[in-house]
Amino acid sequence: MFVEVALPLPLPRTFTYAVPPELRDAARPGARVLVPFANKEKIGWIDRVADEPQRADRIKPVTAVLDTTPSATPTVLRLSRWIAEYYLAPLGQVLRTALPAGLADSSTDFIVLASDPGDEGLTQHEAKLVDFLRGREGPQPVARVRRELGERASWPIIRRLEEQGILRVETEAPREQPPVRTRRMLAIARVLPTLLAREEAFGRAKRQREAYEVIEGLGGRVEAAHLTGQLGFTTEIVRHLVKKELLAVEEEEVSRDPYAQIPDGVAPRLRPTEAQAGVIVHLQHASRTATPGTFLLRGVTGSGKTLVYIELLREVVDRQGKTAIVLVPEIALTPQTVGRFKAVFGDRVAVLHSALSDGERYDEWRSLHSGEKRIVVGARSAVFAPMENVGAIIVDEEHEGSYKQGEAPRYHAREVAVVRAAIEGAVCLLGSATPALESWANAKAGKYTLLELPHRVGGQPLPPIRIVDLRKEREKIKKTTGPLQEPSPVVVSDVLAEAVRERIRKQEQTILLLNRRGYATFVQCRECGLVWHCPHCNVSLTYHRKRHRLTCHYCLHEEPAPKHCPSCGSDELSFKGVGTEQVERAVEEAFPSARIARMDVDTTGGKWAHHDILGRVERGEVDILLGTQMIAKGLDFPNVTLVGVINADTGINLPDFRATERTFQLLTQVAGRAGRGPKGGDVFIQTALPNHYAIISATEHDFVGFAEKEFDTRRDPAYPPFSRLINVVVSGVDEQLTQEAAVAAADWMSGLLTARKVADVVLVGPAPCPIDRIRTRWRWHFILRSPNAKVLGQVGRYFYEKYRIPANKADLRIALDRDPVALL
């Protein structure tokens, strides 16, 4: 018996292993196995079982089968195979992404200095490595040493020093199971039914008897920490009771529920509107059929899409006894969304997203795998939840780019949800006020069924939107400053400031959006024009005033804010561009009595920071909430009657074909936060492009009109939805070698298209990426474009499996991104 094992390695193949007779009953597809690989032990997953090996290589035996029940369920394994095939990724890497961290550990190598030879007889690199180890105690992980020393800690050097007895290499076996949390419980082991029995057992040991009777009064079982902590009994008392066999010590597993301390809330009694009722009936009927299909729910902001989701879940989970998956795009939205679903479905709801600890994620995964919980709410990785009999998959805010994974495997959770629903025979519901144009095109073509909620719940109108022309605002400022004085940027215009003051007077709330964090977007010397750039990326550094640091938002490089120009010595430095930190300062100065909260990456680093900030807003403890795109969607606060967009133009001119679409979606979504209660609301959009069709369409709440105009711009040259794309990115640490490698790869692909006479695929490029250097790596790319998804996939698959980039000192890498959401 042989198995094909998928290992979490960047290699487009599986590996054949023999299964010893004693392991054959447990060796099933989807089960984890421990296997020897390249002088180490690795954990992988059985892809297939066969009677004969597929390859004639020297075949090693499987060391162990680690799962009694396969960790990759049949559905997750099938889905992972599809992702590997479609998104051109190794199956092992897909499975590692689909399952909790810790289920795919490999053995870890450590090195320790065995004897110190001094520096005599060592090469320069060997001396550097030995010196590095001198300054550290104990074994050092090889991976960390190599990250710090690079080629000075290559394996040939390590092995050479090991042979000389200077270093010792130690290998730690992989952890076969992630740790579970336990607590120590004390349970009464022997019942003492009479007073005489108690006198004989305790004699004069009054505290032992008190402890015994306290445990008895608590139902015969108590946590040891509670007894010795809050109840004040010593560990010595416990030891004596155990020794007398009156108490037994038990280890009990504890589920690390990340939302255990958050109250579920009370489920509101809502009566569906006529439009909601029609949509709900349609979905309920579809859920009872064998092939329900995919539905696109386009509902304006405030139209009650969440109620539709809940009623669909009632049908699927409560009435049909099935399970369900709900995807949300932002971690920031998860606590509020979880609260809504838990209010209805209680502790049957699990949560999966990347902000959980490994332990919390593993416990939630186990509760789903065992069937203990029936609904999962989470970000994109929740689409892999190990659930059987799934009846509905809901993708909220389906247009969001965060559903696309940025690293291999570069899957899009919306597309994976559609495929999983087809595999499961489940309803797939995609919801948004501003659907992705690909989804809209699928609905218009009949591939998806279109459902619409055109009006807000309660008959509330969509808020009126007023444009503030930033060009005119800047002219006003110029008139009040001298010709030699640099005008200050427009943060809050006069008309928006007056609207904010009115809300403060009325004790209503305001949301201010600027999709750019930090204080100033770049620093420039006024004398020589020098701009501070990241040493590792071709981007300017952002100034963060509170920390007085310059930061790169791509590689997180930081350095102190400058006082003088290193080029000309001038201390005349200009801090240009506006970020959320500067908006916060300007708002504090303009409205000193207002209670202000800022919500961006810098203020939400703590685990529950999102929940805490939104909780303060919900309780009315915040007058003005300002932040980046994380405040633009999903939030429902009836007392928010004003939304202001500080600058609508921050992303509209990016060199990316989706830039205009993202701008329209962001403006429409944030405008929808206003006027959701009986008080109504207003929206102000500050822009220097008041006549741009994305701005005009947003002010008119006209998604259909915007989509038609955007379609016109994408027909020639063809971009999605009129074509499919694969973005091939070549990167390396040497600029010239990276360029040469990209040209060589593009030439190879061009030759393939010519030789095979593939007319449906067009090659565009190669050229430098718009951001041509990130994290010290130079980046070039070329694009494969085709209206035929099948042909494009075949060409991409052949390139992925056959083409190998030359190995050299530039550390060249190649990445294929199918259906990219951005080309930056």
Secondary structure as UniProt FT lines:
FT   STRAND          2..6
FT   STRAND          15..18
FT   HELIX           21..23
FT   TURN            24..26
FT   TURN            29..30
FT   STRAND          32..37
FT   TURN            38..39
FT   STRAND          40..50
FT   STRAND          60..61
FT   STRAND          64..65
FT   HELIX           74..86
FT   TURN            87..88
FT   HELIX           91..98
FT   TURN            101..104
FT   STRAND          108..113
FT   TURN            118..121
FT   HELIX           124..134
FT   STRAND          140..141
FT   HELIX           142..149
FT   HELIX           150..153
FT   HELIX           155..163
FT   TURN            164..165
FT   STRAND          167..172
FT   STRAND          181..188
FT   HELIX           195..202
FT   TURN            203..204
FT   HELIX           206..217
FT   TURN            218..219
FT   STRAND          221..223
FT   HELIX           224..228
FT   TURN            229..231
FT   HELIX           235..243
FT   TURN            244..245
FT   STRAND          247..254
FT   TURN            258..261
FT   HELIX           274..287
FT   STRAND          294..299
FT   TURN            301..302
FT   HELIX           305..313
FT   HELIX           314..319
FT   STRAND          323..327
FT   HELIX           331..333
FT   HELIX           334..345
FT   HELIX           346..348
FT   STRAND          349..352
FT   TURN            354..355
FT   HELIX           358..369
FT   TURN            370..371
FT   STRAND          375..378
FT   HELIX           380..384
FT   STRAND          390..396
FT   TURN            397..399
FT   HELIX           401..403
FT   HELIX           413..424
FT   STRAND          427..432
FT   HELIX           437..444
FT   TURN            445..446
FT   STRAND          449..453
FT   HELIX           457..459
FT   STRAND          465..469
FT   HELIX           470..480
FT   TURN            483..484
FT   HELIX           494..505
FT   TURN            506..507
FT   STRAND          509..513
FT   STRAND          522..525
FT   TURN            526..528
FT   STRAND          542..544
FT   TURN            545..548
FT   STRAND          549..551
FT   TURN            553..555
FT   STRAND          558..560
FT   TURN            566..568
FT   STRAND          573..576
FT   HELIX           580..590
FT   TURN            592..593
FT   STRAND          596..599
FT   TURN            601..603
FT   TURN            607..608
FT   HELIX           609..618
FT   TURN            619..620
FT   STRAND          624..627
FT   HELIX           629..631
FT   TURN            638..639
FT   STRAND          640..645
FT   TURN            648..653
FT   TURN            657..658
FT   HELIX           659..671
FT   TURN            672..673
FT   TURN            678..679
FT   STRAND          682..687
FT   TURN            690..691
FT   HELIX           693..699
FT   TURN            700..701
FT   HELIX           703..714
FT   TURN            715..718
FT   TURN            720..721
FT   STRAND          724..732
FT   HELIX           735..755
FT   TURN            756..757
FT   STRAND          762..774
FT   TURN            775..776
FT   STRAND          777..786
FT   HELIX           789..802
FT   TURN            809..810
FT   STRAND          813..818
//
